[in-house]
Amino acid sequence: MSNPLSKVELKGIPFCRSGKVRDMYKLEEGLLIVATDRISAFDHILPNPVPDKGKILTGISEYWFEKTADIVPNHIISFDVEEYPMALDPYKELLRGRSMLVKEAKLIEIECVVRGYLSGSAWKEYRDNGTVCEQTLKQGYRESDIFDEPLFTPSTKAFEGHDENISIERMISEIGEDTGSKIMELSKKLFNFASRQLKEKGLILADTKYEFGLCDGGIIVIDEMMTPDSSRYWIADEWEPGRSQQAFDKQYVRDWLEKINWNKQPPVPELPEEVIQKTVEKYKQVYKWITGEEVNA
């Protein structure tokens, strides 16, 4: 296990911005996105990084970007540090396995969430109101039930704080009918493709989110792709409607934070070593399940 990376410093390379996990840099041609080992929960970055997390997220994204390139174009130029610009040569080992060189795109400011199963916040809303993101559903669904067909539930793209679930009608009003219809169609195509692939491997993709941008006159998929940070994965053989499921994502960390009754306000508590180790194990397990390979850390 490598030393965890919580912050990236690339002297001489213009810095763009930091997300909760990724740091972005501007190059002469394109952008460099670096996945750190930071982990967030309830919109706060936790003090302890999770070793190898950035490499696992990057590896899973690489797998899915390659597998889905014929469904929708993406922003990837290269994952190979040997193909990066010379200005990045001093940082090759730092960047290896945890970075991607991408095309610069104009962000479509919508989080495209696709849900195949009723879980998480969607289950709570349905239980209380019979709706999911303002969409009225038939009665009788149980927690973790599969939908008759995948549900598209957009949200706003918040660079700080909470994303906000919105109606499809509001999405259309904000980005236009043509763009809204297209990203909805592409999101479902990606989700259905991945779901079929994963079921053959014994894994369920319960829900995930996609982000899209405009580049070279068309829509491309950007950011990450179906990682444990942006998706909910379950073991198919253990799936049982009517209860919550074991998930290969940050849920283990969220559950621990709930258990200690953290009020979700600073100061953010430090994670015990056993929680960090268990989280690493879950990320590595889902990486192997999806790609069929061990993490090369």
C-alpha positions as CSV (number, residue, x, y, z in Angstrom):
1,M,0.0,0.0,0.0
2,S,1.5,3.4,-1.0
3,N,1.6,6.5,1.1
4,P,-1.7,8.3,0.9
5,L,-1.8,11.5,-1.2
6,S,-4.0,14.3,0.1
7,K,-2.6,17.3,-1.8
8,V,-0.9,17.7,-5.2
9,E,1.7,20.4,-5.9
10,L,2.9,20.8,-9.4
11,K,5.2,23.8,-9.5
12,G,5.1,25.7,-12.7
13,I,1.8,24.1,-13.9
14,P,-1.2,26.5,-13.8
15,F,-3.7,25.4,-11.2
16,C,-7.4,25.5,-12.1
17,R,-9.3,24.3,-9.1
18,S,-9.8,21.6,-6.5
19,G,-12.8,19.4,-6.0
20,K,-13.4,17.2,-3.0
21,V,-11.1,14.5,-4.5
22,R,-9.6,15.8,-7.7
23,D,-7.2,18.6,-8.5
24,M,-7.2,20.2,-12.0
25,Y,-4.4,21.9,-13.9
26,K,-4.4,23.8,-17.2
27,L,-2.0,22.7,-19.9
28,E,-1.2,24.2,-23.3
29,E,-3.5,21.6,-24.8
30,G,-6.1,20.2,-22.5
31,L,-6.4,19.7,-18.8
32,L,-4.7,17.4,-16.3
33,I,-7.0,15.9,-13.6
34,V,-5.3,14.3,-10.6
35,A,-7.2,12.0,-8.2
36,T,-5.9,12.4,-4.7
37,D,-6.7,10.0,-1.8
38,R,-9.0,12.5,-0.1
39,I,-12.4,11.2,0.9
40,S,-15.5,13.2,1.6
41,A,-18.8,12.5,3.4
42,F,-21.8,14.7,3.9
43,D,-20.1,17.5,1.9
44,H,-17.1,17.6,4.1
45,I,-13.5,16.5,3.3
46,L,-12.3,14.1,6.1
47,P,-8.9,14.7,7.7
48,N,-7.6,11.2,6.8
49,P,-6.9,10.3,3.2
50,V,-7.6,6.7,2.1
51,P,-4.4,5.0,0.7
52,D,-4.6,4.2,-3.1
53,K,-8.1,5.5,-3.4
54,G,-7.2,7.9,-6.2
55,K,-5.5,5.2,-8.2
56,I,-8.6,2.9,-7.7
57,L,-11.0,5.6,-8.9
58,T,-8.7,6.4,-11.9
59,G,-8.4,2.8,-12.9
60,I,-12.1,2.2,-12.8
61,S,-12.8,5.3,-14.8
62,E,-10.2,4.2,-17.4
63,Y,-11.9,0.9,-17.6
64,W,-15.4,2.4,-18.2
65,F,-14.2,5.2,-20.5
66,E,-12.6,2.6,-22.8
67,K,-15.6,0.2,-22.6
68,T,-18.2,3.0,-23.4
69,A,-16.3,5.0,-26.0
70,D,-18.5,3.7,-28.8
71,I,-21.7,4.7,-26.9
72,V,-20.7,8.3,-26.3
73,P,-17.4,10.1,-26.9
74,N,-15.5,11.1,-23.8
75,H,-12.9,13.7,-22.8
76,I,-9.9,11.3,-22.4
77,I,-6.7,12.1,-24.3
78,S,-4.5,9.7,-22.3
79,F,-4.0,7.9,-19.0
80,D,-0.3,7.2,-19.8
81,V,2.2,9.5,-18.2
82,E,4.7,8.7,-20.9
83,E,2.4,10.4,-23.3
84,Y,2.0,13.6,-21.2
85,P,3.6,16.9,-22.2
86,M,7.3,17.3,-21.3
87,A,6.4,19.9,-18.6
88,L,5.0,17.1,-16.5
89,D,8.1,14.9,-16.7
90,P,9.3,15.8,-13.2
91,Y,6.0,14.5,-11.8
92,K,5.6,11.2,-13.7
93,E,5.8,9.0,-10.7
94,L,3.4,11.2,-8.7
95,L,0.9,11.2,-11.5
96,R,1.3,7.5,-12.6
97,G,-2.0,5.6,-12.2
98,R,-3.9,8.5,-10.6
99,S,-4.2,11.1,-13.4
100,M,-5.7,11.7,-16.8
101,L,-5.0,14.1,-19.6
102,V,-8.3,15.3,-21.0
103,K,-9.9,17.6,-23.5
104,E,-11.3,20.9,-22.2
105,A,-15.0,21.0,-22.5
106,K,-17.8,23.4,-21.6
107,L,-19.5,21.9,-18.6
108,I,-23.3,21.1,-18.9
109,E,-24.2,22.1,-15.3
110,I,-26.4,19.1,-14.5
111,E,-25.6,16.0,-12.5
112,C,-27.2,13.1,-14.5
113,V,-28.2,10.5,-11.9
114,V,-29.6,7.2,-13.1
115,R,-31.2,4.9,-10.6
116,G,-32.0,1.2,-11.3
117,Y,-33.0,0.4,-7.7
118,L,-34.8,2.3,-4.9
119,S,-32.2,3.1,-2.3
120,G,-30.6,5.9,-0.2
121,S,-32.2,9.3,-0.3
122,A,-34.6,8.1,-3.1
123,W,-36.0,5.4,-0.8
124,K,-36.5,8.0,2.0
125,E,-38.4,10.3,-0.3
126,Y,-40.5,7.6,-1.8
127,R,-41.4,6.2,1.7
128,D,-42.5,9.6,2.8
129,N,-44.1,11.0,-0.3
130,G,-44.4,8.3,-3.0
131,T,-42.1,10.3,-5.2
132,V,-38.4,10.3,-6.3
133,C,-37.0,13.7,-7.2
134,E,-40.6,15.0,-7.8
135,Q,-41.5,12.0,-10.1
136,T,-44.5,10.1,-8.8
137,L,-44.0,6.4,-8.8
138,K,-46.4,3.5,-8.4
139,Q,-47.2,2.2,-5.0
140,G,-45.8,-0.9,-3.4
141,Y,-42.0,-0.5,-3.9
142,R,-39.8,-1.7,-1.0
143,E,-36.4,-0.5,-0.1
144,S,-33.8,-1.8,-2.7
145,D,-36.5,-2.9,-5.1
146,I,-35.6,-2.8,-8.8
147,F,-37.5,-0.2,-10.9
148,D,-39.5,-1.3,-13.9
149,E,-37.0,0.7,-15.9
150,P,-34.1,2.9,-14.9
151,L,-35.1,6.3,-13.5
152,F,-33.3,9.5,-14.6
153,T,-33.2,12.0,-11.8
154,P,-31.2,15.2,-12.5
155,S,-29.7,17.5,-9.9
156,T,-27.8,20.8,-10.0
157,K,-24.0,20.8,-10.1
158,A,-22.8,22.5,-6.9
159,F,-19.1,23.2,-6.7
160,E,-19.5,23.9,-3.0
161,G,-22.2,22.6,-0.6
162,H,-25.1,20.4,-1.7
163,D,-26.3,19.4,-5.1
164,E,-30.1,20.0,-5.4
165,N,-32.4,17.4,-6.9
166,I,-34.5,19.0,-9.6
167,S,-37.3,18.0,-11.9
168,I,-36.8,17.0,-15.5
169,E,-38.9,20.0,-16.5
170,R,-36.6,22.4,-14.6
171,M,-33.6,20.8,-16.2
172,I,-35.1,21.3,-19.7
173,S,-35.9,24.9,-18.8
174,E,-32.3,25.6,-17.8
175,I,-30.3,23.8,-20.5
176,G,-32.8,23.4,-23.4
177,E,-34.9,20.5,-24.6
178,D,-32.4,19.3,-27.2
179,T,-29.5,19.1,-24.7
180,G,-31.7,17.8,-21.9
181,S,-33.2,15.0,-24.0
182,K,-29.8,14.0,-25.3
183,I,-28.0,13.7,-21.9
184,M,-31.0,11.8,-20.5
185,E,-30.8,9.4,-23.5
186,L,-27.0,9.0,-23.2
187,S,-27.1,8.5,-19.4
188,K,-29.6,5.6,-19.7
189,K,-27.6,4.0,-22.5
190,L,-24.4,4.1,-20.4
191,F,-26.3,2.8,-17.4
192,N,-28.0,-0.1,-19.3
193,F,-24.7,-1.1,-20.9
194,A,-22.8,-1.2,-17.6
195,S,-25.6,-3.0,-15.8
196,R,-25.6,-5.8,-18.4
197,Q,-21.8,-6.1,-18.1
198,L,-21.8,-6.2,-14.4
199,K,-24.6,-8.7,-13.9
200,E,-22.5,-11.2,-15.8
201,K,-19.8,-10.6,-13.1
202,G,-22.2,-10.9,-10.2
203,L,-22.4,-7.2,-9.4
204,I,-25.4,-4.8,-9.4
205,L,-25.1,-1.2,-10.4
206,A,-27.9,0.3,-8.2
207,D,-27.3,3.9,-9.2
208,T,-24.7,6.2,-10.6
209,K,-24.1,9.7,-11.9
210,Y,-22.7,11.1,-15.2
211,E,-21.4,14.5,-16.2
212,F,-21.4,15.8,-19.7
213,G,-19.7,18.7,-21.6
214,L,-19.7,20.3,-25.0
215,C,-16.6,19.9,-27.1
216,D,-15.9,20.1,-30.8
217,G,-19.6,20.7,-31.5
218,G,-20.9,17.7,-29.7
219,I,-21.8,16.3,-26.3
220,I,-19.1,14.2,-24.5
221,V,-19.0,12.5,-21.1
222,I,-16.5,13.9,-18.7
223,D,-15.2,13.8,-15.1
224,E,-15.2,10.2,-13.6
225,M,-17.0,7.2,-14.8
226,M,-19.0,4.8,-12.5
227,T,-16.5,4.8,-9.7
228,P,-17.4,3.9,-6.1
229,D,-17.5,7.6,-5.3
230,S,-20.2,8.2,-7.9
231,S,-22.0,4.9,-7.9
232,R,-23.7,2.4,-5.6
233,Y,-22.6,-1.2,-6.2
234,W,-24.1,-4.3,-4.6
235,I,-23.3,-8.1,-4.8
236,A,-26.0,-9.7,-6.9
237,D,-26.2,-12.9,-4.9
238,E,-26.8,-11.0,-1.7
239,W,-29.5,-8.6,-3.0
240,E,-32.7,-8.8,-1.0
241,P,-35.4,-6.2,-1.4
242,G,-37.0,-4.9,1.7
243,R,-33.7,-3.9,3.4
244,S,-30.6,-1.9,2.8
245,Q,-27.7,-3.7,1.0
246,Q,-24.0,-4.0,1.6
247,A,-22.5,-1.3,-0.7
248,F,-19.0,-0.9,-2.1
249,D,-18.7,2.8,-1.7
250,K,-18.3,5.5,1.0
251,Q,-21.4,4.1,2.9
252,Y,-19.1,2.4,5.4
253,V,-17.6,5.8,6.3
254,R,-21.0,7.5,6.4
255,D,-22.3,4.7,8.6
256,W,-19.4,5.2,11.1
257,L,-20.0,9.0,11.1
258,E,-23.7,8.4,11.8
259,K,-22.8,5.9,14.6
260,I,-20.7,8.5,16.5
261,N,-23.6,11.0,16.1
262,W,-21.5,13.6,14.3
263,N,-23.6,16.7,13.6
264,K,-22.1,17.1,10.1
265,Q,-20.5,20.4,11.0
266,P,-16.9,21.3,11.6
267,P,-14.7,20.1,13.2
268,V,-14.7,17.0,11.0
269,P,-13.8,13.9,13.1
270,E,-10.7,11.8,12.2
271,L,-11.3,8.3,11.0
272,P,-10.0,5.4,13.1
273,E,-7.4,3.2,11.4
274,E,-9.8,0.2,11.2
275,V,-12.4,2.3,9.3
276,I,-9.7,3.5,6.9
277,Q,-8.5,-0.1,6.3
278,K,-12.0,-1.4,5.8
279,T,-12.7,1.4,3.3
280,V,-9.5,0.5,1.4
281,E,-10.6,-3.2,1.3
282,K,-14.0,-2.3,-0.1
283,Y,-12.6,0.0,-2.9
284,K,-10.0,-2.7,-3.9
285,Q,-12.7,-5.4,-3.9
286,V,-15.0,-3.5,-6.2
287,Y,-12.0,-2.6,-8.5
288,K,-11.2,-6.3,-8.9
289,W,-14.8,-7.2,-9.4
290,I,-15.3,-4.6,-12.2
291,T,-11.9,-4.9,-14.0
292,G,-10.9,-8.5,-13.2
293,E,-7.5,-7.3,-12.0
294,E,-5.8,-6.4,-8.8
295,V,-5.0,-2.8,-8.0
296,N,-1.6,-1.9,-9.3
297,A,-0.6,0.5,-6.4
